């Protein structure tokens, strides 16, 4: 539970916000952005942005129930206290540049194809490094963007000649909301 130093907000990525309390024990509903729920679960803490400053809050538990993420924080034990943090933005420290240097120049502009359906998802416009993983920001044909986690076990094929990645896309990631 030790944290060395609180990073500068410019070295962090917003990963969601607290929507509202859930129950009487201080548990909160969190809306995630820029991160997959399973990757979010791997963290021990997140930073709350309070009065333009990052403050670490340790997560006792993270539970996923039908596309919703519920978090119980160590220092929030009542519904009243949880209400105080509604709409608070949550951040994680970005991984260092050295982690993404290999991927940045290499994969930007590559097309991504779904391994199961053989359909083109779109073109990689950015490679984003979070503290625990790398995410591909993919621009789709309709102009929208989708974030897909990049992991070795999801990569099925890579063609430098064709500038193409064939990936196994996690279920539900491409579903329209």
C-alpha positions in Angstrom: 0.0 0.0 0.0 3.0 2.3 -0.1 3.0 4.9 -2.9 6.3 6.6 -3.7 5.1 10.0 -5.0 2.0 11.4 -6.5 2.6 11.9 -10.2 1.9 15.1 -12.1 -1.6 15.1 -13.6 0.0 15.5 -17.1 1.7 12.1 -16.6 -1.7 10.5 -15.9 -4.6 9.3 -17.9 -8.3 9.9 -17.0 -9.8 6.4 -16.7 -13.3 7.3 -15.5 -15.4 9.0 -12.9 -17.5 8.2 -10.0 -21.2 8.2 -11.0 -23.0 7.8 -7.7 -23.1 5.8 -4.5 -24.2 2.2 -4.6 -25.6 0.9 -1.4 -25.1 2.1 2.2 -21.5 0.9 2.7 -19.8 3.5 0.6 -19.5 1.5 -2.6 -19.7 3.6 -5.8 -20.7 3.1 -9.4 -17.8 4.0 -11.7 -18.1 4.9 -15.4 -14.9 3.9 -17.1 -13.3 5.6 -20.1 -10.0 4.8 -21.8 -9.6 1.5 -20.0 -11.1 -2.0 -20.0 -12.9 -3.1 -16.8 -10.6 -6.1 -16.4 -7.5 -3.9 -16.7 -9.0 -1.4 -14.2 -9.5 -4.3 -11.7 -5.7 -5.1 -11.8 -4.9 -1.8 -10.0 -4.6 -1.4 -6.2 -5.4 2.3 -6.3 -6.5 5.2 -8.5 -6.0 8.9 -8.2 -9.0 11.1 -7.4 -8.7 14.6 -8.9 -9.7 16.8 -6.0 -9.3 20.6 -6.3 -6.9 20.2 -9.3 -4.7 17.8 -7.3 -4.3 14.0 -7.5 -5.0 12.1 -4.3 -4.5 8.3 -4.2 -7.4 6.2 -3.0 -6.9 2.5 -2.4 -9.5 0.1 -3.8 -10.6 -2.7 -1.4 -12.7 -4.3 -4.1 -13.8 -3.9 -7.7 -16.8 -5.9 -8.9 -18.3 -6.2 -12.4 -22.0 -6.8 -12.7 -23.7 -6.6 -16.1 -21.5 -4.0 -17.7 -21.3 -1.9 -14.5 -18.2 -1.4 -12.4 -18.7 -1.1 -8.6 -15.7 0.0 -6.4 -15.3 -0.1 -2.6 -12.5 2.3 -1.5 -10.6 1.9 1.7 -11.5 5.4 3.1 -15.1 5.6 2.0 -17.4 3.7 4.3 -20.7 5.5 4.2 -23.2 6.5 1.5 -22.9 10.1 2.7 -19.1 10.1 2.1 -19.5 8.4 -1.2 -22.0 11.1 -2.3 -19.3 13.7 -1.7 -17.1 12.1 -4.4 -19.9 11.8 -7.1 -18.6 13.2 -10.4 -15.0 12.9 -9.2 -12.6 12.1 -12.1 -10.3 9.0 -11.7 -6.8 8.8 -13.0 -4.0 6.2 -13.4 -0.4 7.0 -14.0 0.7 6.6 -17.6 3.4 4.1 -18.4 6.7 5.6 -19.2 7.5 6.6 -22.8 10.0 3.8 -23.1 7.2 1.2 -22.9 5.3 2.6 -26.0 8.2 3.8 -28.1 8.4 0.4 -29.8 4.7 0.4 -30.6 4.2 4.1 -31.4 6.1 4.4 -34.6 5.6 0.8 -35.6 1.8 0.5 -35.4 0.3 3.9 -36.1 -1.4 3.7 -39.5 -1.8 -0.1 -39.3 -5.2 -1.6 -40.1 -6.7 -3.9 -37.5 -8.8 -6.9 -38.6 -11.0 -9.0 -36.3 -9.6 -12.5 -36.2 -13.1 -14.2 -35.8 -15.0 -12.3 -38.4 -12.1 -11.2 -40.7 -13.7 -7.7 -40.8 -11.6 -4.6 -40.8 -12.1 -2.7 -37.5 -10.3 0.4 -38.6 -6.9 2.1 -38.5 -4.7 2.7 -35.5 -4.4 6.5 -34.9 -2.7 6.4 -31.5 -1.0 3.9 -29.1 -1.8 4.8 -25.5 0.2 3.4 -22.5 -1.4 3.0 -19.1 0.3 1.9 -16.0 -0.6 -1.7 -16.6 -1.2 -2.1 -20.3 -1.1 -0.6 -23.8 -4.3 0.3 -25.7 -4.8 1.0 -29.4 -7.0 3.9 -30.4 -8.6 2.8 -33.6 -10.5 5.1 -36.0 -13.4 3.2 -37.6 -14.8 3.8 -41.1 -17.7 5.8 -39.7 -15.4 8.2 -38.0 -15.9 6.9 -34.5 -13.1 5.6 -32.4 -12.8 2.4 -30.4 -10.1 1.5 -27.8 -8.8 -2.0 -27.9 -6.3 -3.4 -25.4 -3.0 -4.6 -27.0 -1.8 -7.9 -25.5 0.5 -10.5 -27.1 -2.2 -13.2 -26.6 -4.8 -11.1 -28.6 -2.4 -10.6 -31.5 -2.9 -13.4 -34.0 -0.9 -12.0 -37.0 1.2 -9.0 -37.8 2.2 -8.1 -41.4 4.7 -5.2 -41.7 4.3 -5.3 -45.5 0.6 -4.9 -45.4 0.6 -2.7 -42.3 -1.9 -5.1 -40.8 -2.7 -6.5 -37.3 -5.1 -9.4 -37.0 -6.4 -9.5 -33.5 -8.8 -11.4 -31.3 -11.2 -8.7 -30.2 -12.6 -9.3 -26.6 -16.4 -9.9 -26.6 -18.6 -6.9 -26.3 -15.8 -4.4 -27.1 -17.3 -3.5 -30.5 -20.9 -3.6 -29.5 -22.9 -0.4 -30.2 -24.4 1.2 -27.1 
